[in-house]
């Protein structure tokens, strides 16, 4: 009888060069790839649905529960009361699934670097779906070591579910003594337990990683318990190690384990019980001997067998350089080939098994420099710490340098070859000695590196071959050494190579450590690199320059027409100033004005304040309070320079203070509106508030530039408090501190809402002490917890804020990467992100106009206070191109003004006052106005004639028109908004002249703040709209939400209590 011919596809996996095994492929369920690894889900042989990463088996439906029960439950059961658990890796979700079965567990933090794998497993592994969706689980896709080190609290149990430490791979450094001693042990609560998967533990394979992981743990912890179990899908015995901070916990009789499992774990164990675990802890004689004999060994080269072992891991749990990951990437992996064959791309469907194609996966290439084994009882020869990351230099440096230009790679290799901190310091200082002489005439402000604790200068030029040649110097030996490193690494490169250098790869790869790279020097090195890039970019690119205003103690030098327009009125005519001051004095008129006024009126007002004290220019938070003070000092009229919500706010606060007799005048009879305020009166915003009203314990935080009608109608729907850019962060944090389960709805400014979310996301990653410094009622954990309940309106934007959009920000990044960056909370996310990144290296600020002004003043104060030497504490001076220590020189500070240009008046007044008080004529401050690039031109595009670009100082050209400050546009900002332009000097003088004159007062009737005839909830709009403002005033005074507002949040729209 003839045999039946059946096509069958077999998947082969190499276990060694001379050993492989095969699995029948029934169905390829999924095949994809993340930036870290290939991801495949295949129904194979007897194992069913099986997960592969980079062609290596991770788990199968048949036995994954055995692995995960043994990884999780012994450690948690031996702990008396585990409440908090940290999982390193674990992207499959099964480890978290088993942890969450423990009734005592309150919080699980799982950190796996590969989001694609986590999302895939969430979607496709049904048995783990509930774990991913548990409110107790916090999943973070990041570097496990970084997150564990930075986590503000400690854990009862830490679980290592990571790739094996083979091939110098990305998880190698998470198995070292350094990691166990300085991270894991420090992050365990008293009595805490650490457990890690430990690779194959069979007769032939136990010495690959199992025994040395055990010995390394024994060098750190007082008791370590190894155990092992055969795993069919891994074709070997698999091992685990539990490390105890309290040795007594390891002595748990089987009966007690059974009792705890029954009492503390939901559901029944399918594999584990007390008697089983006791058996797993009893190794065979050979393995026991290998464990006992394991001693410190130098890293050895790979052998073929260890290079091919299956590595049981959900995903790499620490960031690696691209080349490092590439070593483990198999573009011809078995699952991928199986997929190709099933799709008909490759031949391979053969009848008899013996006739199938052999070797369906290419063996992984060996890397001679990569260690096979761990150094037991000691850290690897060159493990270093940089920030919160750790890197094993012998493993990581080749991967990093593979992505760097030759010069930079050579420098990294020199540092990688040095084994101790003292030798590294000597090497660094030798780079200072190698610096070529730096011309004294170039030690000026144009070449000075900002944000560097010591004085440092850089210069770039092109040689005859078009290659970059760098020169640098510093008055500090260590900083000169850092400069020398950059010169050695980058000189001789093509300009584009300098611009493309990956700073995130290069700077950490140097391995200088915290002893050399204290925060001030780390920032300085990054800022030197930015200065080099900027100067290189100028060599090859005709970049336009933003207009700017250079401020010295005695002079103003505008660069560009826009800046000239801002500067023109900063020194007004004395007669004009006295005329205004005299009129205000005569009529007892106080003036409150916003920062974002026309430069002419700001200039005159600022000068007039010297002789008439009742003039106040500020952000909107302080305007109403200043008006109250003026009224109590005898002013009978308040003139408000701003948009209508500002005058409404002033009127409401005066009334609340019992000052109803004091008149308030706007500067125009027509509406002085604001697109943001109008957005809050739209039907869409009404639907947003209705959603808030349907959510129990909601608080609406409304930006102050909204009308009283908006505030009144909003408060009628949902508890509402007003905020400004100065206090919005504290308002939101305080709300969550007083009502932890609240939901906060911010509006209408979309940009500010997005930026708040970004700010809080970054805040959640900081240590607790830094979080509490911002708000004492919060920790990083509480900030993380509030993020899902912070909502913001999505359709409230103002066109003038697009001045800081993507095109503008790209030019900021290219031409001003080494300048101080400032960003108001209202700017779009691109500018906000640039400023946040600059803030991380001490070069930026985000916040309100007041915050920006204070930041500029603080940086100027630092420059004025500079003495000799490196503020970071350099012992040696006089480095940088040879010669004696350089005398302290003047400074030029450049600030990119990421807010509307109208506040330039206040900046100039503050800066010049500080410079004059210090008697410093050698210091200048440049304020850069990042207007839309369409408003500026370069010399290459500037034309002549009446219609062409104007020739301006410093070789800068600007197109005429909006760049001069005219019109509401992307170029001018709020100061040139048509509504703000209604607040002119002529308008102020006209209003002042009419005050007190019967005929004039009649004409001023239309200048009163808007009056509302309608009622809301039986109250006038003015009374109802004032309530959110009063809540803000209470918060500003007492730094807490009022009891009345908290009660309203807790009870309004609360769900009915069950009967």
WOURVEN-V195421 format. One record per backbone hydrogen bond with DSSP energy under -0.5 kcal/mol. NH is the residue of the N-H (numbers start at 0). CO is the residue of the C=O. If there is no record, write none. Layout:
BEGIN
NH | CO
NH | CO
END
This chain:
BEGIN
5 | 3
7 | 349
8 | 24
10 | 22
11 | 9
12 | 20
14 | 12
14 | 18
15 | 18
18 | 15
20 | 12
22 | 10
24 | 8
25 | 23
25 | 42
26 | 42
28 | 26
28 | 40
29 | 40
31 | 38
33 | 36
38 | 31
39 | 51
40 | 29
41 | 49
42 | 26
43 | 41
43 | 47
44 | 23
46 | 43
47 | 43
47 | 44
49 | 41
50 | 58
51 | 39
52 | 55
53 | 37
55 | 52
57 | 50
58 | 50
60 | 46
60 | 48
61 | 46
63 | 59
65 | 62
66 | 62
67 | 63
68 | 64
69 | 65
70 | 66
71 | 67
72 | 68
73 | 68
75 | 71
76 | 72
77 | 73
78 | 74
84 | 106
85 | 156
86 | 108
87 | 85
87 | 158
88 | 86
88 | 110
89 | 160
92 | 89
96 | 92
97 | 93
98 | 94
99 | 95
100 | 97
101 | 98
102 | 100
102 | 263
104 | 101
105 | 82
106 | 82
107 | 135
108 | 84
109 | 107
109 | 137
110 | 86
110 | 108
111 | 109
111 | 139
112 | 315
114 | 112
117 | 113
118 | 114
119 | 115
120 | 116
121 | 117
122 | 118
123 | 119
124 | 120
125 | 123
127 | 124
128 | 124
128 | 125
131 | 127
132 | 128
133 | 130
136 | 133
137 | 107
138 | 136
139 | 109
139 | 137
141 | 139
143 | 316
146 | 142
147 | 143
148 | 144
149 | 145
150 | 146
154 | 186
155 | 83
156 | 83
157 | 192
158 | 85
159 | 194
160 | 87
160 | 158
161 | 159
165 | 163
167 | 370
168 | 165
171 | 168
173 | 170
174 | 171
175 | 172
179 | 175
180 | 176
181 | 177
182 | 178
183 | 178
184 | 179
186 | 182
186 | 183
187 | 184
188 | 154
191 | 188
192 | 155
193 | 242
194 | 157
195 | 240
196 | 159
197 | 238
200 | 236
201 | 236
205 | 201
207 | 204
208 | 204
209 | 199
210 | 205
212 | 208
213 | 209
214 | 210
215 | 211
216 | 212
217 | 213
218 | 214
219 | 216
220 | 216
221 | 243
222 | 243
224 | 241
225 | 223
226 | 239
227 | 279
228 | 237
230 | 235
231 | 229
233 | 230
234 | 230
234 | 231
235 | 230
237 | 228
238 | 198
239 | 226
240 | 195
241 | 224
242 | 193
243 | 222
244 | 191
246 | 244
248 | 245
249 | 246
250 | 247
251 | 249
252 | 250
256 | 252
257 | 253
258 | 254
259 | 255
260 | 256
261 | 257
262 | 258
263 | 259
264 | 260
265 | 100
276 | 272
277 | 273
278 | 274
279 | 275
280 | 276
281 | 278
282 | 280
287 | 283
288 | 284
289 | 285
290 | 286
291 | 287
292 | 288
293 | 289
306 | 302
307 | 303
307 | 304
308 | 305
311 | 309
312 | 310
313 | 160
323 | 320
324 | 320
325 | 321
326 | 322
327 | 324
328 | 325
330 | 328
332 | 329
336 | 332
337 | 333
338 | 334
339 | 335
340 | 336
341 | 337
342 | 338
343 | 340
344 | 339
345 | 339
349 | 7
349 | 347
354 | 351
355 | 352
367 | 365
369 | 366
371 | 299
375 | 373
377 | 374
382 | 379
383 | 390
385 | 388
388 | 385
390 | 383
392 | 381
392 | 390
394 | 391
395 | 391
396 | 392
398 | 394
399 | 395
400 | 396
401 | 397
402 | 399
403 | 400
407 | 488
408 | 404
409 | 405
410 | 406
411 | 407
412 | 408
413 | 409
414 | 410
415 | 411
416 | 412
417 | 414
423 | 419
424 | 420
425 | 421
426 | 422
427 | 423
428 | 424
429 | 425
430 | 426
430 | 427
431 | 427
432 | 428
433 | 429
434 | 430
434 | 431
438 | 436
441 | 438
442 | 439
443 | 441
446 | 443
447 | 443
448 | 455
449 | 447
451 | 448
456 | 472
457 | 446
458 | 470
460 | 468
462 | 466
465 | 462
467 | 492
468 | 460
470 | 458
472 | 456
474 | 454
476 | 875
477 | 875
479 | 475
480 | 476
481 | 477
482 | 478
483 | 479
484 | 480
485 | 481
486 | 482
487 | 483
488 | 484
489 | 485
490 | 486
491 | 467
492 | 489
494 | 465
496 | 493
497 | 493
498 | 494
499 | 495
500 | 496
500 | 497
502 | 500
504 | 501
505 | 501
506 | 502
508 | 504
509 | 505
509 | 506
510 | 507
515 | 511
515 | 512
516 | 512
517 | 515
520 | 517
521 | 517
522 | 518
523 | 519
524 | 520
525 | 521
526 | 522
527 | 523
528 | 524
529 | 525
530 | 526
531 | 527
532 | 528
533 | 529
534 | 530
535 | 531
536 | 532
537 | 533
538 | 534
538 | 535
539 | 535
539 | 536
540 | 536
542 | 540
546 | 928
547 | 558
548 | 926
549 | 556
550 | 548
550 | 924
551 | 554
556 | 549
557 | 555
558 | 547
559 | 557
563 | 559
564 | 560
565 | 561
566 | 562
567 | 563
569 | 566
571 | 568
576 | 572
577 | 573
578 | 574
579 | 575
580 | 576
581 | 577
582 | 578
583 | 579
584 | 580
585 | 581
586 | 582
587 | 583
587 | 584
588 | 583
589 | 587
589 | 636
590 | 613
591 | 638
592 | 615
593 | 640
594 | 617
596 | 593
596 | 594
601 | 597
602 | 598
603 | 599
604 | 600
605 | 601
606 | 602
607 | 603
608 | 604
609 | 606
610 | 607
611 | 607
614 | 612
615 | 590
617 | 592
621 | 618
622 | 618
623 | 619
625 | 621
626 | 622
627 | 623
628 | 624
629 | 625
630 | 626
631 | 627
632 | 628
633 | 630
634 | 629
635 | 587
636 | 587
637 | 662
638 | 589
639 | 637
639 | 664
640 | 591
640 | 638
641 | 639
643 | 671
645 | 642
646 | 642
647 | 643
648 | 644
649 | 645
650 | 646
651 | 647
652 | 648
653 | 649
654 | 650
655 | 651
656 | 652
657 | 654
658 | 653
661 | 658
662 | 635
664 | 637
665 | 1006
672 | 670
677 | 673
678 | 674
679 | 675
680 | 677
681 | 678
685 | 681
686 | 682
687 | 683
688 | 684
689 | 685
690 | 686
691 | 687
692 | 688
693 | 689
694 | 691
695 | 693
696 | 1048
696 | 1051
697 | 694
698 | 742
699 | 718
700 | 698
700 | 744
701 | 699
701 | 720
702 | 746
703 | 722
705 | 703
710 | 706
711 | 707
712 | 708
713 | 709
714 | 710
715 | 711
716 | 712
716 | 713
717 | 713
720 | 699
721 | 1027
722 | 701
726 | 723
727 | 723
730 | 726
731 | 727
732 | 728
733 | 729
734 | 730
735 | 731
736 | 732
737 | 733
738 | 734
741 | 738
742 | 696
743 | 788
744 | 698
745 | 743
745 | 790
746 | 700
749 | 747
749 | 795
750 | 795
752 | 748
753 | 749
754 | 750
755 | 751
756 | 752
757 | 753
758 | 754
759 | 755
760 | 756
761 | 757
762 | 758
763 | 759
764 | 761
765 | 762
769 | 766
770 | 766
771 | 767
772 | 768
773 | 769
773 | 770
774 | 770
777 | 774
782 | 778
783 | 779
784 | 780
785 | 781
786 | 782
788 | 785
789 | 786
790 | 743
790 | 788
792 | 745
796 | 794
800 | 797
801 | 798
802 | 799
803 | 800
804 | 801
808 | 804
809 | 805
810 | 806
811 | 807
812 | 808
813 | 809
814 | 810
815 | 811
818 | 815
819 | 893
820 | 842
821 | 895
822 | 844
823 | 897
824 | 846
826 | 823
827 | 800
830 | 803
831 | 827
832 | 828
833 | 829
834 | 830
835 | 831
836 | 832
837 | 833
838 | 834
839 | 835
840 | 836
840 | 837
841 | 838
842 | 837
844 | 820
846 | 822
851 | 847
852 | 848
853 | 849
854 | 850
855 | 851
856 | 852
857 | 853
858 | 854
859 | 855
860 | 856
861 | 857
862 | 858
863 | 859
864 | 860
865 | 861
865 | 862
872 | 869
877 | 474
880 | 431
892 | 923
894 | 925
895 | 819
896 | 894
896 | 927
897 | 895
898 | 896
902 | 899
903 | 900
904 | 901
906 | 902
907 | 903
908 | 904
909 | 905
910 | 906
911 | 907
912 | 908
913 | 909
914 | 910
915 | 911
916 | 912
917 | 913
918 | 914
918 | 915
919 | 914
920 | 918
923 | 890
924 | 550
925 | 892
926 | 548
926 | 924
927 | 894
927 | 925
928 | 546
929 | 927
930 | 928
931 | 969
934 | 931
935 | 932
936 | 956
940 | 937
941 | 937
947 | 944
949 | 957
951 | 955
954 | 951
955 | 952
956 | 936
957 | 949
958 | 934
963 | 960
964 | 961
965 | 960
968 | 966
972 | 968
975 | 972
976 | 973
980 | 976
981 | 978
982 | 979
983 | 981
987 | 983
988 | 984
989 | 985
990 | 986
991 | 987
992 | 988
993 | 989
994 | 990
996 | 993
997 | 995
1000 | 996
1001 | 997
1002 | 998
1003 | 999
1004 | 1001
1005 | 1002
1006 | 1003
1007 | 1004
1015 | 1018
1018 | 1015
1020 | 1013
1023 | 1019
1024 | 1020
1025 | 1021
1026 | 1022
1026 | 1023
1027 | 1023
1028 | 1024
1029 | 1025
1030 | 1026
1031 | 1027
1032 | 1028
1033 | 1029
1034 | 1030
1035 | 1031
1036 | 1032
1037 | 1033
1038 | 1034
1045 | 1041
1046 | 1042
1047 | 1043
1048 | 1044
1049 | 1045
1050 | 1046
1051 | 1047
1053 | 1050
END
